[in-house]
Amino acid sequence: MQSLSMYQISVPVFVRGLGVLAAYLEKAEAYAKANNIDPAEMVNAKLAPDMLSLAGQIQRASDTSKNAIGRLSAIEAPRFEDNEATFSELQERVAKTIAFLDSVRLEDLQGSETRLVSLNFGKFKTTLRGDAYLLTFTLPNFFFHVTTVHDILRHKGLAVGKIDYLGHFDMEPA
């Protein structure tokens, strides 16, 4: 039996989640058009005043995935301006993030489970081993943002459900 690698539990997971976000953006844009909703209203929608907008949630999902790879490897993650204001700009952001993740190889993350990762976000400061960073911080954070996009769209009336959230399954023989 072969054990899971840090690559397997990060890159394909992020790419899948970002693919879900791309599909959500397509559906949201079509929904806004069909219902004469200003697209900016959808892009700027929030669940609560103190939460990030739909655009902010997608930006953070992008940042979480690409920056995790940067922290776990010797690869410099691309920097984006966080200025996306339209569906097409958000789609481009998601596509650029997926393209970056697609460039990462299994070898790039070998040994990263023991690499120390220091985080410093305002009052939040911690240092974690790479495996703990990925499993207890990064993946929950990434899925928080994907889930919040789902919830914002539901709140705005878009009929998305669990199957949309789970994404497409390619059935491959075992």
DRENBALUM-62697 format. One record per residue: residue number from 1; residue in one letter; y, z, x of N, C-alpha, C in turn. Coordinates in nm, 4 decimals. Atoms other than C-alpha are relative to their C-alpha. Layout:
residues N
SITE     n   res       n.c2       n.c3       n.c1      ca.c2      ca.c3      ca.c1       c.c2       c.c3       c.c1
SITE   NUM     A          Y          Z          X          Y          Z          X          Y          Z          X
...
This chain:
residues 174
SITE     n   res       n.c2       n.c3       n.c1      ca.c2      ca.c3      ca.c1       c.c2       c.c3       c.c1
SITE     1     M    -0.1182     0.0000     0.0842     0.0000     0.0000     0.0000     0.1239     0.0000     0.0883
SITE     2     Q    -0.1244     0.0111    -0.0757     0.3404    -0.0992     0.1313     0.1094     0.0808    -0.0700
SITE     3     S    -0.1084    -0.0782     0.0589     0.6379     0.1322     0.0812     0.1213    -0.0886    -0.0262
SITE     4     L    -0.1235     0.0718     0.0320     0.9682     0.0190    -0.0655     0.0987     0.0128     0.1157
SITE     5     S    -0.1009    -0.0022    -0.1051     1.2431    -0.0706     0.1776     0.1373     0.0283    -0.0615
SITE     6     M    -0.1380    -0.0207     0.0437     1.6104     0.0169     0.1569     0.0568    -0.1308    -0.0555
SITE     7     Y    -0.0441     0.1300     0.0513     1.6717    -0.3554     0.1083    -0.0480    -0.0187    -0.1441
SITE     8     Q     0.0571     0.0226     0.1333     1.4383    -0.3741    -0.1923     0.0649     0.0858    -0.1079
SITE     9     I    -0.0579    -0.0887     0.1010     1.6024    -0.0787    -0.3646     0.1525    -0.0079    -0.0052
SITE    10     S    -0.1448     0.0177     0.0059     1.9557    -0.2015    -0.3042     0.0379    -0.1430    -0.0369
SITE    11     V    -0.0538     0.1348     0.0189     2.0314    -0.5729    -0.2695    -0.0487    -0.0651    -0.1300
SITE    12     P     0.0416     0.0649     0.1258     1.8102    -0.7131    -0.5500     0.0453     0.0768    -0.1245
SITE    13     V    -0.0460    -0.0826     0.1123     1.9114    -0.4234    -0.7770     0.1472    -0.0297    -0.0289
SITE    14     F    -0.1421     0.0317     0.0169     2.2808    -0.4905    -0.7182     0.0188    -0.1412    -0.0550
SITE    15     V    -0.0135     0.1390     0.0455     2.2397    -0.8665    -0.7643    -0.0370    -0.0101    -0.1476
SITE    16     R     0.0411     0.0014     0.1407     2.0571    -0.8099    -1.0926     0.1099     0.0597    -0.0885
SITE    17     G    -0.1064    -0.0645     0.0778     2.3263    -0.5709    -1.2207     0.1256    -0.0845    -0.0069
SITE    18     L    -0.1173     0.0882     0.0001     2.6037    -0.8076    -1.1182    -0.0249    -0.1229    -0.0867
SITE    19     G     0.0351     0.1096     0.0905     2.4198    -1.0864    -1.2989     0.0183     0.0394    -0.1451
SITE    20     V    -0.0224    -0.0520     0.1350     2.4261    -0.8712    -1.6105     0.1498    -0.0002    -0.0302
SITE    21     L    -0.1456     0.0004     0.0207     2.8027    -0.8284    -1.5655     0.0524    -0.1419    -0.0212
SITE    22     A    -0.0419     0.1396     0.0177     2.8458    -1.2060    -1.5300    -0.0339    -0.0473    -0.1412
SITE    23     A     0.0395     0.0387     0.1360     2.6539    -1.2573    -1.8559     0.0887     0.0694    -0.1032
SITE    24     Y    -0.0896    -0.0724     0.0902     2.8650    -0.9897    -2.0262     0.1372    -0.0677    -0.0057
SITE    25     L    -0.1304     0.0661    -0.0029     3.1834    -1.1647    -1.9140    -0.0024    -0.1304    -0.0791
SITE    26     E     0.0137     0.1234     0.0788     3.0602    -1.4947    -2.0602     0.0027     0.0306    -0.1486
SITE    27     K     0.0066    -0.0370     0.1418     2.9779    -1.3287    -2.3903     0.1340     0.0528    -0.0496
SITE    28     A    -0.1286    -0.0573     0.0402     3.3067    -1.1384    -2.3992     0.1059    -0.1081    -0.0150
SITE    29     E    -0.0969     0.1088     0.0090     3.5096    -1.4516    -2.3327    -0.0245    -0.0836    -0.1264
SITE    30     A     0.0333     0.0774     0.1210     3.3262    -1.6428    -2.6079     0.0344     0.0792    -0.1258
SITE    31     Y    -0.0303    -0.0871     0.1139     3.3653    -1.3467    -2.8457     0.1510     0.0041    -0.0255
SITE    32     A    -0.1457    -0.0040     0.0154     3.7396    -1.3236    -2.7798     0.0501    -0.1314    -0.0594
SITE    33     K    -0.0425     0.1310     0.0499     3.7820    -1.6961    -2.8391    -0.0392    -0.0180    -0.1465
SITE    34     A     0.0497     0.0179     0.1367     3.5699    -1.6985    -3.1575     0.0724     0.0889    -0.1008
SITE    35     N    -0.0641    -0.0969     0.0890     3.7593    -1.4004    -3.2991     0.1512     0.0069     0.0182
SITE    36     N    -0.1448     0.0059    -0.0242     4.1120    -1.4983    -3.1898     0.0553     0.1297     0.0589
SITE    37     I    -0.0435    -0.1205    -0.0717     4.1378    -1.1945    -2.9629     0.0595    -0.0457     0.1326
SITE    38     D    -0.0618     0.0306    -0.1282     4.3753    -1.2200    -2.6694    -0.0974     0.0432     0.1102
SITE    39     P     0.0925    -0.0382    -0.1070     4.1449    -1.2292    -2.3618     0.0488     0.1194     0.0817
SITE    40     A    -0.0550    -0.1129    -0.0763     4.3800    -0.9854    -2.1868    -0.0327     0.1328    -0.0676
SITE    41     E     0.0356    -0.1220     0.0724     4.3043    -0.7318    -2.4602    -0.1415     0.0451     0.0379
SITE    42     M     0.1380    -0.0330    -0.0383     3.9352    -0.7482    -2.3699    -0.0056     0.0451     0.1458
SITE    43     V     0.0030    -0.0302    -0.1435     3.9908    -0.7463    -1.9923     0.0619     0.1363     0.0291
SITE    44     N    -0.0696    -0.1268    -0.0220     4.2237    -0.4443    -2.0203    -0.0519     0.1147    -0.0867
SITE    45     A     0.0528    -0.1025     0.0914     4.0158    -0.2538    -2.2770    -0.0590     0.1176     0.0777
SITE    46     K     0.0513    -0.1250    -0.0573     3.9244     0.1086    -2.1992    -0.0696     0.0787    -0.1096
SITE    47     L     0.0608    -0.0918     0.0960     3.7044     0.3679    -2.3657     0.0886     0.1204    -0.0261
SITE    48     A    -0.0897    -0.1150     0.0109     3.9590     0.6429    -2.3030     0.1193    -0.0252     0.0914
SITE    49     P    -0.1206     0.0258    -0.0796     4.3139     0.6499    -2.1632    -0.0151     0.0302     0.1492
SITE    50     D     0.0126    -0.0374    -0.1411     4.2026     0.8159    -1.8385    -0.1142    -0.0728     0.0720
SITE    51     M     0.1075     0.0775    -0.0616     3.9226     0.5654    -1.7697     0.0522    -0.1352     0.0465
SITE    52     L    -0.0344     0.1346    -0.0447     3.9348     0.2348    -1.5895    -0.0264    -0.1012    -0.1102
SITE    53     S     0.0178     0.1096     0.0946     3.9614    -0.0863    -1.7884    -0.1293    -0.0752     0.0304
SITE    54     L     0.1146     0.0879    -0.0236     3.6853    -0.3448    -1.8205     0.0115    -0.0626     0.1389
SITE    55     A    -0.0203     0.0592    -0.1324     3.8345    -0.5201    -1.5154    -0.0244     0.1025     0.1097
SITE    56     G     0.0187    -0.1054    -0.0996     3.8435    -0.1919    -1.3227    -0.1456     0.0385     0.0174
SITE    57     Q     0.1424    -0.0335    -0.0078     3.4803    -0.1181    -1.4064    -0.0756    -0.1071     0.0789
SITE    58     I     0.0662     0.1082    -0.0731     3.3718    -0.4598    -1.2789     0.0394     0.0039     0.1474
SITE    59     Q    -0.0447    -0.0122    -0.1393     3.5819    -0.4166    -0.9647    -0.0758     0.1118     0.0710
SITE    60     R     0.0692    -0.1125    -0.0643     3.4178    -0.0790    -0.8965    -0.1488    -0.0280     0.0183
SITE    61     A     0.1404     0.0385    -0.0183     3.0663    -0.2155    -0.9525    -0.0127    -0.0920     0.1218
SITE    62     S    -0.0037     0.0894    -0.1158     3.1509    -0.4897    -0.7024     0.0185     0.0808     0.1283
SITE    63     D    -0.0277    -0.0811    -0.1189     3.2967    -0.2410    -0.4543    -0.1184     0.0889     0.0367
SITE    64     T     0.1112    -0.0908    -0.0259     3.0086     0.0021    -0.4915    -0.1135    -0.0734     0.0689
SITE    65     S     0.1136     0.0729    -0.0568     2.7474    -0.2622    -0.4158     0.0301    -0.0522     0.1405
SITE    66     K    -0.0291     0.0611    -0.1310     2.9175    -0.4419    -0.1274     0.0315     0.1059     0.1053
SITE    67     N    -0.0332    -0.1043    -0.0971     3.0515    -0.1260     0.0356    -0.1218     0.0818     0.0401
SITE    68     A     0.1247    -0.0694    -0.0354     2.7100     0.0399     0.0204    -0.0711    -0.0750     0.1116
SITE    69     I     0.0654     0.0798    -0.1039     2.5662    -0.2456     0.2227     0.0766     0.0137     0.1318
SITE    70     G    -0.0801    -0.0187    -0.1204     2.8543    -0.2153     0.4679    -0.0252     0.1342     0.0661
SITE    71     R     0.0214    -0.1345    -0.0553     2.7976     0.1571     0.5092    -0.1413     0.0178     0.0556
SITE    72     L     0.1396    -0.0154    -0.0407     2.4217     0.1175     0.5500    -0.0412    -0.0957     0.1112
SITE    73     S     0.0352     0.1003    -0.0997     2.4313    -0.1704     0.7978     0.1155    -0.0178     0.0979
SITE    74     A    -0.1077     0.0344    -0.0934     2.6378    -0.3201     1.0746     0.0846    -0.1153    -0.0533
SITE    75     I    -0.0717     0.1112     0.0620     2.7763    -0.5793     0.8319     0.1303     0.0513    -0.0603
SITE    76     E    -0.1271    -0.0369     0.0618     3.1417    -0.5641     0.7359     0.0056    -0.0580    -0.1409
SITE    77     A    -0.0100     0.0450     0.1393     3.1781    -0.5808     0.3586     0.1328    -0.0696    -0.0219
SITE    78     P    -0.1275     0.0663     0.0297     3.4383    -0.8232     0.2265     0.0925     0.0916    -0.0790
SITE    79     R    -0.1002    -0.0763     0.0751     3.7591    -0.6765     0.0882     0.0611    -0.0906    -0.1058
SITE    80     F    -0.0621     0.0733     0.1092     3.8962    -0.7868    -0.2467     0.1224     0.0791    -0.0456
SITE    81     E    -0.1295    -0.0597     0.0336     4.2449    -0.7154    -0.3815     0.0014     0.0865    -0.1263
SITE    82     D     0.0011    -0.0729     0.1280     4.1422    -0.5631    -0.7182     0.1151    -0.0439    -0.0896
SITE    83     N    -0.1093     0.0513     0.0817     4.3938    -0.7885    -0.8927    -0.0486    -0.0987    -0.1071
SITE    84     E     0.0545     0.0914     0.1004     4.1620    -0.9780    -1.1276     0.0513     0.0385    -0.1379
SITE    85     A    -0.0603    -0.0275     0.1303     4.3251    -1.0124    -1.4686    -0.0520    -0.0922    -0.1102
SITE    86     T     0.0549     0.0929     0.0989     4.1249    -1.2854    -1.6431    -0.1515    -0.0015     0.0109
SITE    87     F     0.1452     0.0129    -0.0039     3.7637    -1.3536    -1.7308    -0.0428    -0.0851     0.1194
SITE    88     S     0.0396     0.0877    -0.1107     3.7504    -1.6374    -1.4764     0.0182     0.0690     0.1353
SITE    89     E    -0.0191    -0.0731    -0.1261     3.8928    -1.4175    -1.2000    -0.1080     0.1061     0.0187
SITE    90     L     0.1078    -0.0993    -0.0096     3.6384    -1.1462    -1.2795    -0.1330    -0.0675     0.0308
SITE    91     Q     0.1223     0.0748    -0.0304     3.3585    -1.4051    -1.2792    -0.0025    -0.0394     0.1482
SITE    92     E    -0.0084     0.0375    -0.1415     3.4785    -1.5232    -0.9385    -0.0291     0.1211     0.0888
SITE    93     R     0.0254    -0.1235    -0.0762     3.4765    -1.1642    -0.8105    -0.1487     0.0320     0.0026
SITE    94     V     0.1436    -0.0268     0.0082     3.1210    -1.1132    -0.9317    -0.0765    -0.1012     0.0851
SITE    95     A     0.0681     0.1043    -0.0773     3.0118    -1.4452    -0.7785     0.0163     0.0216     0.1507
SITE    96     K    -0.0232    -0.0259    -0.1429     3.1709    -1.3594    -0.4412    -0.0813     0.1208     0.0474
SITE    97     T     0.0787    -0.1181    -0.0369     2.9981    -1.0205    -0.4432    -0.1470    -0.0373     0.0117
SITE    98     I     0.1398     0.0444    -0.0056     2.6619    -1.1798    -0.5219    -0.0230    -0.0856     0.1246
SITE    99     A     0.0139     0.0848    -0.1197     2.7173    -1.4387    -0.2462    -0.0087     0.0864     0.1259
SITE   100     F     0.0083    -0.0910    -0.1144     2.7829    -1.1574     0.0021    -0.1369     0.0671     0.0042
SITE   101     L     0.1293    -0.0682     0.0030     2.4720    -0.9684    -0.1082    -0.1146    -0.0950     0.0341
SITE   102     D     0.1035     0.0995    -0.0308     2.2648    -1.2872    -0.0880    -0.0071    -0.0314     0.1490
SITE   103     S    -0.0005     0.0253    -0.1447     2.3640    -1.3143     0.2797    -0.0674     0.1126     0.0785
SITE   104     V     0.0612    -0.1157    -0.0663     2.2088    -0.9746     0.3587    -0.1509    -0.0232     0.0109
SITE   105     R     0.1433     0.0165    -0.0243     1.8609    -0.9813     0.5103    -0.0682     0.1367     0.0063
SITE   106     L     0.0812    -0.1212    -0.0077     1.5836    -0.7237     0.5022     0.0254     0.0730     0.1316
SITE   107     E    -0.0182    -0.0590    -0.1333     1.6325    -0.6661     0.8758     0.1337     0.0725     0.0131
SITE   108     D    -0.1326    -0.0609    -0.0090     1.9987    -0.5770     0.8236     0.0004     0.1461    -0.0437
SITE   109     L     0.0039    -0.1369     0.0514     1.9001    -0.2565     0.6452    -0.1147     0.0824     0.0580
SITE   110     Q     0.1091    -0.0760    -0.0600     1.6013    -0.1541     0.8561     0.0553     0.1214     0.0739
SITE   111     G    -0.0436    -0.1249    -0.0627     1.6404     0.2071     0.9675     0.1175     0.0663    -0.0683
SITE   112     S    -0.1199    -0.0550     0.0642     1.9325     0.2652     0.7319    -0.0280     0.1267    -0.0802
SITE   113     E     0.0306    -0.1210     0.0768     1.7492     0.5406     0.5472     0.0391     0.1272     0.0754
SITE   114     T    -0.0386    -0.1186    -0.0777     1.8340     0.7806     0.8331     0.1438    -0.0068     0.0517
SITE   115     R    -0.1400     0.0138    -0.0432     2.1846     0.6508     0.9016     0.0871     0.0983    -0.0783
SITE   116     L    -0.0892    -0.0922     0.0682     2.4511     0.9098     0.8214     0.1183    -0.0755    -0.0591
SITE   117     V    -0.1101     0.0637     0.0710     2.7085     0.8006     0.5654     0.0966     0.1097    -0.0435
SITE   118     S    -0.1029    -0.0969     0.0380     3.0317     0.9975     0.5300     0.0885    -0.0614    -0.1073
SITE   119     L    -0.0844     0.0433     0.1113     3.2289     0.9704     0.2068     0.1208     0.0918    -0.0074
SITE   120     N    -0.1234    -0.0769     0.0085     3.5882     1.0800     0.1605     0.0885    -0.0657    -0.1059
SITE   121     F    -0.0789     0.0511     0.1121     3.7462     1.0140    -0.1801     0.0829     0.1144    -0.0556
SITE   122     G    -0.0848    -0.1085     0.0475     4.0361     1.2503    -0.2399    -0.0599     0.1347     0.0351
SITE   123     K     0.0585    -0.1321    -0.0236     3.8843     1.5962    -0.2834    -0.1505    -0.0069     0.0257
SITE   124     F     0.1438     0.0159    -0.0180     3.5293     1.4593    -0.2671    -0.0291    -0.0434     0.1431
SITE   125     K     0.0373     0.0293    -0.1370     3.3928     1.4735     0.0862    -0.1438     0.0442     0.0201
SITE   126     T     0.1376    -0.0353    -0.0294     3.0308     1.4652     0.1923    -0.0563    -0.0958     0.1029
SITE   127     T     0.0765     0.0863    -0.0895     2.7907     1.3233     0.4492    -0.1443     0.0054    -0.0460
SITE   128     L     0.1370     0.0115     0.0491     2.4510     1.1998     0.3366    -0.0806    -0.0911     0.0919
SITE   129     R     0.0889     0.0976    -0.0634     2.1509     1.0359     0.4966     0.0022    -0.1265    -0.0844
SITE   130     G    -0.0042     0.1272     0.0694     2.1293     0.6703     0.4033    -0.0838    -0.0049    -0.1257
SITE   131     D     0.0848     0.0031     0.1199     1.8392     0.7165     0.1628     0.0594     0.0844    -0.1125
SITE   132     A    -0.0631    -0.0847     0.1017     2.0132     1.0025    -0.0195     0.1284    -0.0643    -0.0518
SITE   133     Y    -0.1228     0.0698     0.0407     2.3402     0.8076    -0.0224    -0.0317    -0.1087    -0.1019
SITE   134     L     0.0348     0.1091     0.0904     2.1728     0.5096    -0.1859    -0.0556     0.0518    -0.1324
SITE   135     L     0.0713    -0.0441     0.1204     1.9530     0.6998    -0.4317     0.0772     0.0999    -0.0861
SITE   136     T    -0.0663    -0.1044     0.0791     2.1791     0.9884    -0.5360     0.1481    -0.0245    -0.0237
SITE   137     F    -0.1421     0.0299     0.0188     2.5288     0.8425    -0.5024     0.0214    -0.1449    -0.0441
SITE   138     T    -0.0342     0.1403     0.0224     2.5405     0.4639    -0.4880    -0.0607    -0.0577    -0.1267
SITE   139     L     0.0628     0.0603     0.1177     2.2865     0.3564    -0.7485     0.0501     0.0634    -0.1296
SITE   140     P    -0.0571    -0.0561     0.1235     2.4023     0.6091    -1.0119     0.1445    -0.0455    -0.0240
SITE   141     N    -0.1391     0.0439     0.0130     2.7657     0.5112    -0.9438     0.0058    -0.1452    -0.0470
SITE   142     F     0.0043     0.1407     0.0384     2.6874     0.1390    -0.9692    -0.0360    -0.0137    -0.1485
SITE   143     F     0.0435     0.0126     0.1393     2.5031     0.1816    -1.2986     0.0953     0.0686    -0.0975
SITE   144     F    -0.1049    -0.0569     0.0840     2.7778     0.4065    -1.4362     0.0990    -0.1089    -0.0390
SITE   145     H    -0.0987     0.1041     0.0270     3.0176     0.1130    -1.4051    -0.0577    -0.1140    -0.0842
SITE   146     V     0.0646     0.1036     0.0829     2.7714    -0.1426    -1.5456    -0.0126     0.0500    -0.1437
SITE   147     T     0.0145    -0.0587     0.1336     2.7018     0.0892    -1.8400     0.1346     0.0092    -0.0707
SITE   148     T    -0.1324    -0.0126     0.0611     3.0722     0.1467    -1.8990     0.0518    -0.1360    -0.0464
SITE   149     V    -0.0351     0.1347     0.0471     3.1318    -0.2302    -1.9172    -0.0714    -0.0271    -0.1316
SITE   150     H     0.0780     0.0174     0.1232     2.8540    -0.2452    -2.1777     0.0658     0.0770    -0.1152
SITE   151     D    -0.0578    -0.0855     0.1039     3.0125     0.0412    -2.3713     0.1379    -0.0487    -0.0452
SITE   152     I    -0.1314     0.0539     0.0374     3.3629    -0.1082    -2.3611    -0.0175    -0.1205    -0.0914
SITE   153     L     0.0215     0.1204     0.0820     3.2328    -0.4369    -2.4986    -0.0539     0.0353    -0.1381
SITE   154     R     0.0494    -0.0463     0.1305     3.0392    -0.2578    -2.7745     0.1152     0.0574    -0.0822
SITE   155     H    -0.1146    -0.0622     0.0658     3.3528    -0.0601    -2.8560     0.0962    -0.1053    -0.0557
SITE   156     K    -0.0880     0.1091     0.0444     3.5456    -0.3881    -2.8886    -0.0679    -0.0898    -0.1036
SITE   157     G     0.0679     0.0736     0.1060     3.2853    -0.5196    -3.1344    -0.0997    -0.1048     0.0442
SITE   158     L     0.0955     0.0991    -0.0487     3.0729    -0.7419    -2.9117    -0.1420     0.0521    -0.0188
SITE   159     A     0.1386    -0.0394     0.0283     2.7079    -0.7304    -3.0186    -0.0870    -0.0209     0.1241
SITE   160     V     0.0905    -0.0008    -0.1144     2.5338    -0.6545    -2.6902    -0.0899     0.1226    -0.0148
SITE   161     G     0.0958    -0.1095     0.0136     2.2265    -0.4361    -2.6727    -0.0767     0.0261     0.1280
SITE   162     K     0.0784    -0.0412    -0.1156     1.9651    -0.2926    -2.4425    -0.0568    -0.1191     0.0771
SITE   163     I     0.0565     0.1166    -0.0686     1.8046    -0.6300    -2.3684     0.1077    -0.0700     0.0827
SITE   164     D    -0.1107     0.0568    -0.0782     2.1457    -0.7632    -2.2576     0.0228     0.0824     0.1267
SITE   165     Y    -0.0212    -0.0902    -0.1131     2.1848    -0.4596    -2.0329    -0.1111    -0.0135     0.1040
SITE   166     L     0.1128     0.0102    -0.0917     1.8392    -0.4957    -1.8832    -0.0026    -0.1335     0.0738
SITE   167     G    -0.0066     0.1308    -0.0642     1.8978    -0.8638    -1.8086    -0.1263    -0.0799    -0.0175
SITE   168     H     0.1100     0.0954     0.0113     1.6613    -1.1558    -1.7763    -0.1160     0.0426     0.0898
SITE   169     F     0.1185    -0.0307    -0.0777     1.3063    -1.0953    -1.6605    -0.0732    -0.1285     0.0342
SITE   170     D     0.0825     0.1107    -0.0455     1.1332    -1.3613    -1.4532    -0.1395     0.0564     0.0208
SITE   171     M     0.1365    -0.0512    -0.0111     0.7660    -1.3012    -1.4986    -0.0732    -0.0754     0.1105
SITE   172     E     0.0736     0.0579    -0.1121     0.5885    -1.3636    -1.1704    -0.1396     0.0589     0.0010
SITE   173     P     0.1349    -0.0552    -0.0067     0.2144    -1.3311    -1.1289    -0.0101     0.1050     0.1096
SITE   174     A     0.0158    -0.1102    -0.0972     0.1083    -1.0138    -0.9478    -0.0770    -0.0428     0.1218
